[in-house]
Amino acid sequence: MWLSIINPSYIGQFFSSNVWDWCCVNLKEKAGQVNEQWRVLFVIVRWLLGKRRNEKLFDDKSINAHAILGKAKAILTSFTAATIQLKQINIQGARKHTSLQPTKMMGGGVTVLVDGAYSHFNGRAGCGGTIIVNGGTVLEAFMLSLNEGYPLIAELWACLIGLKRAWEGGHRRVCLFSDSLETIHLLQEGDNELHENWALIKECSSMIQSKWLVELCHIGREENLEADALAKRALSLPPGLHLTHLEDSSDVVSRHLA
């Protein structure tokens, strides 16, 4: 397996070094056939090999070496895509109404409605959502604009940003609603190392598993019109996170439903 991914000129050194030198060389030198990503691929493959050994010892499971390489490349692709997207996003956002401060509700609960959108015209993706308290008051609405993507990525980003905004707002009981059943199932199943969006799914799972109560729920499209309108508006905004409040989100819905 290693022979298929290491640089031929490093074969002798790769297989003759002690463990310490072997790790140092591969973490510092360009020993792979794809030099710019070699160090990350090396770490992923080494981790998967260690995982395979433990699964064999403790669970008597056997995994083909070529399957490990395919899984490693899928994880690397997911990491690379997520890194590119994260570099384009200002996660702090740009608040438009500083006079309205979300109430800290450590013991209370909020509803987070999210949706994603994708433009076949220019390949851009976006998402939007609202954070609502039990009385129906919209504490915050958000829109995230991505330079590129596709529908599932938009839905996953909607869930991730919705969870992050709720967490940063001090809320510790959250009902997250999405009209994408596929997205809900992916998050309920947890980490899927073979999925092309593994990095985003893992980030969402990490948020869900933090010290708070999160319930994932599916909602019909007709009940998710405000999040849908916000997601569509995000397609026309500059890349990054945009925060707004009740009056703005209501105007957005009115324009898109007219």
N, C-alpha and C positions, 0 to 999 in steps of 0.2 A: 504494500500500500504506500509506504513512504517513498519508494522509488518512483511512483507515478507523480509525485508533487515536488520533490526536492530538485535543486539544480544539480545536473550531472557532475559538475566540477567539485561539488561538496560531498559526493558520496563517500569517499574515503574517510574524511574527517567526521562525517555524520555518524557513521557506524563504528568508529574506533575510539571516540572520546568517552571519558567518564561522565557520569550523570551531570555533575556540576558544569563541566566545560560544554557538554552537549546542550544544556539549557541556555548557558550564556551565549554560545555561538548563534543559536537559532533565535534568540531574542535581540541580538545586536547586529548580526550579519544578515545580508540578503541571500539566504540559503535556499530560497524557494524559486519555483519556476515563475511565480507571479510575485515579484519582489516587493512591490509597494504594499501588499497585504499579507506577506508571508508570516510576520510575527503573530498577527491575529489568528490566521489559519492554523499555525503551529500550536498555539495555546488551545484552540478549540479541539483540534484532533487529539492532542495529549489528554485533555479533560475527558473526551468521549472514550478514549482507550481505557483510562482509569475507571470510568463508570462501567464499561463493559466487563472489566475484570471483576469488579465488585458484584455485578449482577450474576456473573458466572459462579462466583464463590458462595454468595448468599441466597440466590434465587434459582441457580442452575439454568440461567438463560444464556443462549448463545446468539451473538450478532455477527454477521458477516462483515469482514473488514471493509469491503467495498460499500456496504450500507453505511458504515461509519463515515467514510469519505463523502458520500452524498449528503448525509445529514450535516456534516461540518460545512460544506459549501453552501447549503441552504441557510444555515445560521449566519455565515459570513455575509451572504447577500442581504439578509434581513438587517443585520447590524449596519451595513454600509448604507442601505436606504434610509434607515432611521436616523443615522448620523447626519446625512445630508439634509433631511427634513428639519431636524432639531437646530441645525446651524442657521436656518432661515427664520426661526421663530423667536420672537421676544415673549417669553412665557409670562413676564410681568404685565404685559398689555399696556394700553393707554387709556386710562379711565376718563370718561367724558363728563361725568357729574360727580365731582368730589364732595359735594354737599350731602349726598346720601350715603351714609356709612352702614354696611351690613351689620346686623345685630349679632353678637356672639351668642350662640345657642349651644353650649356644651352639652346640655341635657335634653335639648329639643331635637326635632327632626325636620328635614327639608326634602322636597321633591325636586329632582333634577331631570328635566326633559331635554333630550338631545336628538340631533339628526345630522346626517351628512348629505352633501350634494356634490355632483360631478358634472363638468361641462365637456360634452363630446366635441364641442367646437374648438376649444383651445387646450384641452387636457388638464385644466386646472381643477382643483378640488377644494372644498371648504366644508365647514361644519358650524353648527350653532346650537345654543341651548339656553335654558333659563333655570335659575335656582329660585324655588318658590317655598314659602313657609306654609304651615298648615292652614292659615287663614286665607290663603290665596294671594298674598302679596308677593310680587316679584322683587326679590332682593337684588338680583343681578341677571343680566343677559350677556352672553358672549358670542363672538364670531371669530373663527380662526380661518385665515386664508392661506392656502398652500399653493406653491407654484406649479406643482404637478401631483398626480395621484390617480386614484380610481375609487369607485364607490365604497368598497369595503374599507380601504384605508381611511376615507373620510369618516365612516361610521366609528371606527376604532379611535380615531383622534377625538371625535365628539365625546365619546365615553371618557377618554383619558383626561381631557381638559375639564369636562364637567366634574369629574372626581377631584381633580387637583384644586379647582376653584372652591368646591365645597369644603375640602380639607383646609385650605388656606383661610377660608372664612370662619373657621372654628367650629364647624358642624360635625357632629360625631354619630348622627343617625341619618342615613341617606337612603332614599328610594330612587334608584336610577332607572329611568324609562327610555327605551329606544324602540323605534318601529322596525328595526332590523333584527329579525329572529336569528339570522346567521351570526350576527355579532353577539347577541345574548348567549347563544349556545357556546361560542368560542370562549367567552369569558367565564361561563359556568364550568366548562371543562378544564380551564386552567392552562398551564404551559403546554404548548405543542411544538416541540423542537423542530419538527419537519415542516411546519407551516411557514410560508414565505413572509408572513408578517409576524414572525415569532417575537421579535424584539418589542413591538408595540403591544402584543398580547401579554407578554411577560411584564411590561411596565404597568399595564392596567391591573394585572393579577396582583402585583406587588402593592399597588394602591389599595385594592380591595381587601388584602390580607393585613393591612395596617390595623392599629388599635382603634377601630371604630366598627359600627354596624352598617353594612351595605347590603341592600336587597336589589337584585337585578330583575327587572320586569319588562315584558313586551307590551307595547301599546299600539293600537291601530293608527294608521296614517291620518285618518280623519280626526283623531284626538291629539295629534301632534303637529298641528298647523303652525303654531308660533315658532317652534324649533325648526320646522321645515323652511319657513320664511327667512329666518335668521341665517340658516345654512346657505340658502340661495343668494342672499345678499352678500355673504362672505366671498362669493365668487368674483365680485366686482371690487373688492377692497384690496388695498396693498397687502403683501404677505405679512403675516404675523397675527397676534392676538388682539382683538378689539373688544372692549368692555363697554356696556351701556346699561340703561335702566328702563323702568316700566314705560315711560312715555315714548322712548325711542323704539323699543321692541313692538309696542302697539302700532306705531306708525308703519313699521316694516311690514307687519302682518296685513294692515289695511291696504297697503300698496300692492302686495302680492296676491291678495284675495279679491281685489277689485275686478 
